[in-house]
Amino acid sequence: MCMDPQTPYPECLEYMYSLRRFGIILGLDTISSILKTLGNPQEAFSCIHVAGSNGKGSIASALSTILTKAGKRVGLYTSPHLVRFNERICINSTPVTDAQVIEAHEAVRKAAAPGREPTFFEYTTAMAFYLFARETVEWAVIETGMGGRMDATNVVSPALSIITNISLEHQAYLGKTIPEITYEKAGIIKPKTPVITGVRRPAAMDVLTRVAAEKKAPMFRLGADFRIRRQKDGTFTYFGMEHTWPGMKTGLLGRHQAENSAMALAACELLKARDLEIPEETLRKGLSENRWPGRLEIVSRDPFVILDGAHNRAAVRNLAGFLAERFPKKNILLVLGILDDKPYRVMLKTLLPVVRRVILTRAAIDRALPTQTLLEYAKTLCRDIDVIEPAGKALGHAVATAGSDEVICVAGSLYVVGDVKAAIENDPSMLQRPAQNQKSIYD
């Protein structure tokens, strides 16, 4: 299947999506074998490896933007995608083409040896590394899928590693406790290779400290080795290991993005120490121009619609804090869908108190939690609830019924956000208010 070099793009995607989705506990032998057959393309570029529970994509995209503006040819590998598969593999902030996806798919398909079938993530990781080598990428920023120690991306030898934070997630694969999960994520730490972290939990920090010491890896901690001070005008001052940069500003919304930016800036400090030229003006421009779709992304101001893929405890706390601070009158209409492996009760209990009404929906993926399950608990927290599927239809209903003082927020899952973005791309008119509705006060 899909062996002809002229195979249509949709058939290649169909093949990839037919592969098993998980399997990281089975080790790195399969991905290593594929990459060896491909000539070990992961050795053709320098890279930064990013793991953690939240903020991976924001940090990775910031570093990609900064390095691109510094004149480097930069690869960026992230997951999941929102609308199109190509978003996972970017070069100089641009998703690869359909033709490149087909080329990489054919190469990896031929390189996959008989035996254990690669998982979807192993397969796409090999595709990304193949394309980065083919396209002469100089630096790649690589985001783990989940965990780290047995993640398919953990075949790289990075210039530095970043571990953002640790929370309870993917417990069926990573462990039941914070120390167990931390151990898996700490698996990306390499011998004598710097590691930057935003971890604050003592139980997690103990594990990171031990692993870093065992591997003689220098560790740089947010709040200890580098820190930030927020200013009232929305900027922040970065106090680093060797540099102090006042008036820094990120292009991403949310107070938590200042800390994510600090980790990106700390990484740049370490790269500068390796004689990689990154002028201060480039840092400022890259940080302020960074965009990361689906994370507090405003897609319309009339009506006011914001999309956020918050999908775990820490992420929904950040979202709830942003909504409460930005819209204190609780005039928020929340469109919410959650996957079945997420702590939906905690998520509902965190988000619903800061909103006025809710539309429960479901992503078009088999792991989506049934809306009835959400409803049973949601109705104990909020009186005004509708249930509308699919997610695109739920957004359409929200736009049609939102008052001029209401903000529409889509959240709970990147898959829900992706479905909504796809619906908007397919029919941009769905964001048009009914004629009888007044203009948004947020326009």
C-alpha positions in Angstrom: 0.0 0.0 0.0 1.2 3.5 -0.8 4.4 2.3 -2.5 4.1 4.3 -5.7 6.0 7.6 -5.5 3.0 9.2 -7.1 0.6 7.9 -4.4 -2.0 10.6 -3.5 -1.5 12.4 -0.3 -4.8 11.2 1.2 -3.8 7.6 0.8 -0.5 8.2 2.6 -2.4 9.8 5.5 -4.9 6.8 5.5 -2.0 4.4 5.9 -0.3 6.4 8.7 -3.6 6.8 10.6 -4.1 3.0 10.4 -1.0 2.4 12.5 -1.2 1.8 16.2 -1.3 5.1 18.2 0.6 4.0 21.3 3.4 1.7 22.2 6.1 3.9 23.8 6.7 1.3 26.6 8.0 -1.1 24.0 11.3 0.7 23.7 13.3 2.5 21.0 14.4 -0.5 18.9 11.8 0.0 16.2 12.5 3.7 15.6 16.2 3.1 15.8 16.1 0.4 13.2 14.1 2.6 10.8 16.4 5.5 11.2 19.5 3.3 10.8 18.1 2.1 7.4 17.5 5.8 6.5 21.1 6.6 7.2 20.5 8.0 10.7 19.1 11.4 9.6 18.8 12.6 13.2 22.6 13.0 13.2 22.6 15.5 10.4 21.4 18.5 12.5 21.8 20.0 15.9 18.7 20.0 18.1 16.9 21.0 21.2 14.7 18.4 22.9 11.6 19.6 24.8 9.5 17.5 27.2 7.1 18.3 30.0 3.4 18.4 30.8 2.5 21.9 29.6 4.1 24.6 27.5 6.2 22.4 25.3 4.8 23.7 22.0 4.9 27.4 23.1 8.6 27.0 24.0 9.4 25.0 21.0 7.7 27.5 18.6 9.4 30.4 20.3 12.8 28.8 19.9 12.1 27.9 16.3 11.0 31.5 15.5 14.1 33.0 17.2 16.5 30.7 15.5 14.9 31.3 12.1 15.2 35.1 12.6 18.9 34.5 13.6 19.4 33.2 10.1 19.4 29.5 10.7 17.5 26.9 8.8 15.2 25.4 11.5 13.0 22.4 11.7 10.2 22.2 14.2 8.5 18.9 15.1 5.4 19.0 17.4 2.1 17.1 18.0 -0.8 16.9 17.6 -1.7 18.9 14.6 -4.9 21.0 14.6 -6.2 20.9 11.1 -3.6 19.3 8.7 -1.0 16.7 9.4 1.7 18.9 7.7 1.6 21.2 10.8 3.6 18.6 12.7 6.7 19.1 10.6 7.7 22.7 9.9 10.8 24.2 8.3 11.4 27.9 9.0 7.9 28.2 10.5 6.3 26.8 7.4 4.5 23.4 7.3 6.0 20.9 4.9 4.2 20.4 1.6 2.0 17.5 0.6 4.8 16.4 -1.8 7.3 16.3 1.1 4.9 14.3 3.2 4.5 11.7 0.4 8.3 11.6 -0.1 9.0 11.0 3.6 6.2 8.5 3.9 7.6 6.4 1.0 11.1 6.5 2.5 10.0 5.4 6.0 7.6 2.8 4.6 10.5 1.2 2.7 12.8 1.4 5.7 10.4 -0.2 8.2 11.8 -3.7 8.7 9.6 -6.8 9.2 8.6 -7.3 12.8 6.8 -5.0 15.1 4.8 -2.5 13.2 5.8 1.0 14.1 3.3 3.2 15.9 1.9 6.3 14.2 4.2 8.5 16.3 7.3 6.4 15.6 6.5 6.5 11.9 5.9 10.3 11.8 9.0 11.0 13.9 11.1 9.1 11.4 9.4 11.1 8.6 10.3 14.4 10.4 14.0 13.5 10.9 14.2 12.3 7.3 12.8 15.6 5.9 15.0 17.7 8.2 18.1 15.9 6.9 16.9 16.1 3.3 16.1 19.8 3.6 19.5 20.6 5.2 18.1 21.8 8.4 20.8 23.2 10.7 18.8 23.2 14.0 15.7 21.3 14.9 13.5 21.8 17.9 11.9 18.5 18.8 8.9 18.1 21.1 8.3 14.7 22.8 5.0 13.0 22.2 4.5 11.9 25.8 7.0 11.0 28.5 10.6 11.1 27.3 12.6 8.0 28.2 10.9 5.7 25.8 9.5 8.4 23.5 10.3 7.9 19.8 12.0 11.2 19.7 14.6 10.1 22.4 17.0 8.9 19.8 18.5 12.4 19.3 21.7 13.7 20.9 20.6 17.3 21.7 22.7 20.3 22.4 20.4 20.9 25.3 17.2 19.6 26.8 14.2 21.4 28.3 11.7 19.9 30.8 8.9 22.4 31.3 6.8 21.1 34.2 5.4 17.9 35.6 1.7 17.0 36.3 -0.3 13.8 36.5 -0.9 12.7 32.9 -0.9 9.7 30.6 -0.8 7.6 33.8 -1.5 4.3 32.0 1.9 4.8 30.2 4.1 6.9 32.4 3.2 5.9 36.0 0.7 6.7 38.7 2.8 9.2 40.7 4.6 12.5 40.1 8.1 10.8 40.8 7.3 8.0 38.3 6.2 10.4 35.6 9.1 12.7 36.3 11.5 9.8 35.9 10.1 9.1 32.4 10.4 12.7 31.3 13.9 13.0 32.8 14.9 10.3 30.3 15.6 13.0 27.8 18.5 14.3 29.9 21.8 13.3 28.2 25.3 12.9 29.8 27.0 16.2 30.3 24.3 18.0 28.3 22.6 21.1 29.8 19.0 20.8 30.9 16.7 23.7 31.6 13.6 23.2 33.7 10.5 25.0 35.0 9.6 22.2 37.4 8.7 23.5 40.8 7.1 20.4 42.6 9.6 19.2 45.2 8.8 15.5 44.4 9.5 16.1 40.8 12.5 18.3 41.4 14.1 15.6 43.6 14.0 13.1 40.7 15.3 15.6 38.1 18.2 16.6 40.4 19.1 13.0 41.0 19.0 12.1 37.3 20.9 15.2 36.2 23.6 14.5 38.9 23.9 10.8 37.7 24.5 12.0 34.2 26.7 15.0 35.2 24.3 17.2 33.3 24.3 20.9 34.3 20.8 21.9 35.3 19.4 25.5 35.1 16.1 26.1 37.1 13.5 28.7 36.5 13.2 30.8 39.7 16.7 29.9 40.9 19.3 30.2 38.0 17.1 32.5 35.9 13.9 34.3 36.7 11.4 36.9 35.5 9.7 40.0 36.9 6.4 41.0 35.2 5.6 44.7 34.6 2.2 46.3 34.6 2.4 47.1 30.9 2.5 43.4 30.0 6.2 43.1 29.4 8.7 41.4 31.7 12.3 41.6 32.7 14.4 38.5 32.2 17.2 37.9 34.7 19.4 35.2 33.3 22.6 33.4 34.0 24.7 36.0 32.2 22.2 38.5 30.7 19.4 40.8 31.9 16.9 41.7 29.3 14.2 44.3 30.3 11.0 45.0 28.4 10.6 41.5 26.9 7.2 40.7 25.4 5.8 37.5 24.1 3.3 37.3 21.2 1.3 34.7 23.1 -1.6 35.5 25.6 -1.6 34.4 29.2 0.5 35.2 32.3 2.0 31.7 32.1 3.6 32.5 28.8 6.2 34.8 30.5 7.6 31.7 32.2 7.6 29.7 29.0 9.4 32.6 27.4 12.0 32.6 30.2 12.8 29.0 29.4 13.2 29.8 25.8 15.5 32.7 26.6 17.5 30.6 29.0 18.0 28.1 26.1 19.2 31.0 23.9 21.7 32.1 26.6 23.2 28.6 26.6 23.3 28.6 22.8 25.0 32.0 22.8 27.6 30.5 25.2 28.3 27.9 22.4 29.1 30.8 20.1 25.8 30.7 18.3 25.1 34.3 17.3 21.7 35.5 18.5 21.6 39.3 18.8 19.4 40.7 21.5 17.2 42.4 18.9 16.6 39.0 17.3 15.5 37.5 20.7 13.1 40.4 21.2 11.6 40.2 17.7 11.4 36.4 17.7 9.6 36.3 21.1 7.2 39.0 20.2 6.3 37.6 16.8 5.9 34.0 18.0 2.5 32.5 17.3 1.2 29.2 18.4 -2.3 28.3 17.1 -4.9 26.9 19.4 -3.4 28.3 22.6 -5.4 31.4 23.7 -5.8 32.2 20.0 -8.2 34.9 19.2 -9.9 34.0 15.9 -12.6 36.6 15.8 -13.3 39.9 17.6 -16.9 40.3 16.5 -18.1 38.0 17.9 -15.1 37.6 20.3 -14.0 33.9 19.9 -10.9 32.5 21.6 -9.6 29.0 21.2 -7.5 27.2 23.8 -6.5 23.5 23.8 -6.2 23.4 27.6 -6.5 19.6 28.3 -5.1 18.9 31.8 -5.1 20.3 35.4 -2.3 22.8 34.9 -3.6 24.1 31.5 -7.2 24.6 32.7 -5.9 26.5 35.8 -4.0 28.8 33.4 -7.1 29.2 31.2 -9.4 29.9 34.1 -7.0 32.5 35.5 -6.8 34.2 32.2 -10.6 34.3 31.7 -11.3 35.5 35.2 -8.7 38.3 34.9 -9.6 39.3 31.4 -13.4 39.0 31.7 -14.2 39.5 35.4 -18.0 39.7 34.8 -18.0 36.0 33.9 -19.7 36.8 30.6 -18.2 33.8 29.0 -19.9 31.1 26.8 -17.7 28.0 27.1 -17.7 25.4 24.3 -16.1 22.4 25.9 -15.1 18.8 24.9 -12.7 16.5 26.7 -10.9 13.3 25.9 -11.6 10.1 27.9 -8.1 9.9 29.5 -8.3 13.4 31.0 -9.4 14.4 34.6 -12.7 15.8 33.4 -14.2 16.4 36.8 -11.2 18.5 37.9 -11.3 20.3 34.6 -15.0 21.1 34.9 -14.7 22.1 38.5 -11.9 24.6 37.5 -13.5 26.1 34.4 -17.2 26.2 35.0 -17.2 28.7 38.0 -15.7 31.4 35.8 -18.2 31.1 32.9 -21.8 32.1 32.5 -23.0 29.2 30.3 -21.7 26.0 28.7 -22.1 24.1 25.4 -20.8 20.5 25.8 -19.5 18.9 22.6 -17.3 16.1 21.4 -14.3 15.9 19.2 -14.4 13.7 16.1 -11.9 11.2 17.6 -12.6 7.8 19.2 -11.0 8.9 22.5 -13.5 11.7 23.0 -15.5 11.5 26.2 -19.3 11.2 25.7 -21.1 14.4 26.3 -23.5 12.6 28.6 -20.7 11.8 30.9 -19.6 15.4 31.0 -23.2 16.5 31.5 -23.8 14.4 34.6 -21.1 16.3 36.5 -21.4 19.6 34.7 -25.0 20.1 35.8 -23.9 20.1 39.4 -21.7 23.2 38.7 -23.7 25.2 36.1 -27.4 25.7 35.3 -27.2 26.9 31.7 -25.9 23.9 29.7 -26.5 22.8 26.1 -25.2 19.6 24.5 -24.4 20.0 20.8 -22.3 17.8 18.5 -20.0 18.0 16.6 -17.7 20.7 17.7 -18.1 22.9 14.6 -21.9 22.8 15.0 -21.5 23.7 18.7 -19.4 26.8 17.7 -22.1 27.8 15.2 -24.7 27.6 17.9 -22.6 29.7 20.2 -22.1 32.4 17.6 -25.8 32.4 16.8 -26.9 32.8 20.4 -24.1 34.9 22.0 -25.0 38.3 23.3 -23.0 41.4 22.5 -21.3 41.2 25.9 -20.4 37.5 25.7 -17.1 36.0 24.9 -17.0 32.5 23.3 -14.2 30.3 24.5 -13.6 26.9 22.9 -11.5 24.6 25.2 -10.9 21.2 26.7 -8.9 19.5 24.0 -6.6 20.3 21.1 -8.8 17.9 19.0 -11.9 20.0 19.8 -10.0 23.2 18.8 -8.7 21.5 15.7 -12.3 20.5 14.7 -13.5 24.0 15.2 -10.6 25.5 13.2 -11.3 23.1 10.4 -15.0 24.1 10.5 -14.1 27.8 10.3 -11.7 27.2 7.4 -14.4 25.3 5.6 -17.1 28.0 6.2 -15.7 31.4 7.4 -19.3 32.8 7.5 -20.0 30.7 10.6 -18.3 33.5 12.6 -20.8 36.1 11.3 -23.3 37.3 13.9 -27.0 37.1 13.1 -28.2 40.5 11.9 -30.4 41.0 15.0 -27.4 40.7 17.3 -25.6 43.8 18.4 -22.0 44.4 17.7 -19.5 42.9 20.2 -18.4 45.2 22.9 -14.9 43.7 22.5 -14.6 44.7 18.9 
